[in-house]
Amino acid sequence: MNFRGFNSFYSHIFKVKKGKVILIGISVILNVGFFLIINNSSTKGETSKVLTSINHEIQAENEKKLKEAEEIQNLLYQEDGFFEQVHNDLEEKGYAFQLLFAVYSKDDIQIKLLLENKEATKTVQEEVKSIFYKSIENNKLNSHSFNLKIGDSYDRTDW
């Protein structure tokens, strides 16, 4: 066998080996891809079920909060309701005021009453609190749900 014959024989074997390597590589890539596609589609259903479950929980929680907000709004704003009673009682006693409030839940209602025509002395604050909590009692509300702060035109503090 001369050098040329050996070289062509070696190159033929190398081409066969190279072809087998490429064939094996393509086969491995296809199998891995097929496995990933099957695995992804089988977990996709599980993921979808989990997301659907979470979505229903969030929707139920939002509906609950909306219903609670409507109940609070009805209690506080209805005709002859809490805020109207407080307003009427304070005006009857000669108070001019601004009422600021934030309702976080039925158990957490923050109210700041700013007096416009009187200084918020201890005596005045006690009288206003008395009127305020009397209205809470008349409306059968939980007094622990309310956090009342009383200030005047000089009071610029945040809650």
C-alpha positions as CSV (number, residue, x, y, z in Angstrom):
1,M,0.0,0.0,0.0
2,N,1.5,3.2,-1.0
3,F,1.2,6.4,0.8
4,R,-1.6,7.6,-1.4
5,G,-3.6,4.5,-0.9
6,F,-3.1,4.7,2.9
7,N,-4.2,8.3,2.9
8,S,-7.4,7.6,0.9
9,F,-8.2,4.6,3.1
10,Y,-7.6,6.7,6.3
11,S,-9.7,9.5,4.9
12,H,-12.5,7.1,4.1
13,I,-12.5,5.7,7.7
14,F,-12.4,9.3,9.1
15,K,-15.4,10.3,6.9
16,V,-17.3,7.3,8.2
17,K,-16.4,8.1,11.8
18,K,-17.2,11.7,11.3
19,G,-20.5,10.8,9.8
20,K,-21.3,8.5,12.8
21,V,-20.4,11.3,15.2
22,I,-22.6,13.8,13.4
23,L,-25.4,11.2,13.3
24,I,-25.1,10.4,17.0
25,G,-25.0,14.2,17.8
26,I,-28.1,14.9,15.8
27,S,-29.8,11.9,17.5
28,V,-28.9,13.2,20.9
29,I,-30.1,16.7,20.2
30,L,-33.4,15.5,18.8
31,N,-34.0,13.2,21.8
32,V,-33.2,16.0,24.3
33,G,-35.5,18.4,22.3
34,F,-38.2,15.8,22.2
35,F,-37.9,15.2,26.0
36,L,-38.0,19.0,26.7
37,I,-41.1,19.4,24.6
38,I,-42.9,16.5,26.3
39,N,-41.8,17.6,29.7
40,N,-42.9,21.2,29.1
41,S,-46.3,20.2,27.8
42,S,-46.9,17.9,30.8
43,T,-45.9,20.6,33.3
44,K,-47.8,23.2,31.4
45,G,-51.1,21.7,32.6
46,E,-49.9,21.7,36.2
47,T,-48.7,25.3,35.9
48,S,-52.0,26.3,34.4
49,K,-53.9,24.6,37.2
50,V,-51.8,26.4,39.9
51,L,-52.2,29.7,38.1
52,T,-56.0,29.2,37.8
53,S,-56.1,28.3,41.5
54,I,-54.2,31.4,42.5
55,N,-56.3,33.5,40.2
56,H,-59.5,32.2,41.9
57,E,-58.0,33.0,45.3
58,I,-57.1,36.5,44.3
59,Q,-60.5,37.1,42.8
60,A,-62.3,35.8,45.9
61,E,-60.1,38.0,48.1
62,N,-60.9,41.1,45.9
63,E,-64.6,40.3,46.0
64,K,-64.5,40.0,49.8
65,K,-62.6,43.4,50.1
66,L,-65.1,45.0,47.7
67,K,-68.1,43.7,49.7
68,E,-66.5,44.9,52.9
69,A,-65.8,48.4,51.4
70,E,-69.5,48.6,50.3
71,E,-70.6,47.6,53.8
72,I,-68.4,50.3,55.4
73,Q,-69.5,52.9,52.9
74,N,-73.2,52.1,53.7
75,L,-72.6,52.3,57.4
76,L,-70.7,55.6,57.3
77,Y,-72.5,57.4,54.5
78,Q,-76.1,56.3,54.6
79,E,-78.7,59.0,55.2
80,D,-78.8,59.8,58.9
81,G,-75.7,57.6,59.1
82,F,-72.6,58.0,61.1
83,F,-70.9,60.9,59.3
84,E,-74.1,62.8,59.0
85,Q,-74.8,62.5,62.7
86,V,-71.3,63.5,63.6
87,H,-71.5,66.5,61.3
88,N,-74.9,67.6,62.6
89,D,-74.0,67.2,66.3
90,L,-70.7,69.1,65.9
91,E,-72.3,71.9,64.0
92,E,-75.1,72.1,66.6
93,K,-72.4,72.7,69.2
94,G,-70.9,75.5,67.1
95,Y,-67.9,73.6,65.5
96,A,-66.7,74.3,62.0
97,F,-64.4,71.6,60.9
98,Q,-62.9,69.5,58.1
99,L,-63.1,65.7,58.4
100,L,-60.3,63.7,56.9
101,F,-60.5,59.9,56.9
102,A,-59.0,56.8,55.5
103,V,-60.7,53.4,55.7
104,Y,-58.3,50.5,55.5
105,S,-60.7,47.9,56.7
106,K,-63.8,47.7,58.9
107,D,-61.4,47.3,61.8
108,D,-59.1,50.2,60.8
109,I,-60.7,53.6,60.2
110,Q,-58.4,56.6,60.6
111,I,-60.1,59.9,61.2
112,K,-58.6,63.4,61.6
113,L,-60.9,66.2,62.5
114,L,-59.5,69.7,61.9
115,L,-61.3,72.4,63.8
116,E,-61.5,75.6,61.8
117,N,-63.1,78.0,64.3
118,K,-61.7,76.9,67.6
119,E,-58.3,76.0,69.1
120,A,-58.0,72.2,69.9
121,T,-57.5,72.6,73.6
122,K,-57.8,69.5,75.9
123,T,-61.4,70.6,76.8
124,V,-62.5,71.0,73.2
125,Q,-60.9,67.7,72.2
126,E,-62.7,65.9,75.0
127,E,-66.1,67.4,73.9
128,V,-65.5,66.5,70.3
129,K,-64.4,63.0,71.2
130,S,-67.6,62.7,73.4
131,I,-69.8,63.7,70.4
132,F,-67.9,61.4,68.1
133,Y,-68.0,58.3,70.2
134,K,-71.7,58.9,71.1
135,S,-72.4,58.7,67.3
136,I,-70.3,55.5,67.1
137,E,-72.4,54.0,69.9
138,N,-75.7,55.2,68.3
139,N,-74.8,53.4,65.1
140,K,-73.7,50.3,66.9
141,L,-70.2,50.5,65.5
142,N,-67.0,49.1,67.1
143,S,-65.3,52.0,68.8
144,H,-62.0,50.1,68.6
145,S,-62.1,50.3,64.8
146,F,-61.8,54.1,64.9
147,N,-58.6,56.1,65.5
148,L,-59.6,59.7,66.0
149,K,-57.2,62.6,66.0
150,I,-58.3,66.1,66.6
151,G,-56.4,69.2,65.5
152,D,-57.0,72.8,64.5
153,S,-55.8,75.2,61.8
154,Y,-52.4,75.3,63.4
155,D,-52.0,71.6,63.3
156,R,-50.3,70.5,60.1
157,T,-49.1,67.1,61.3
158,D,-49.8,64.0,59.3
159,W,-51.4,61.0,60.7
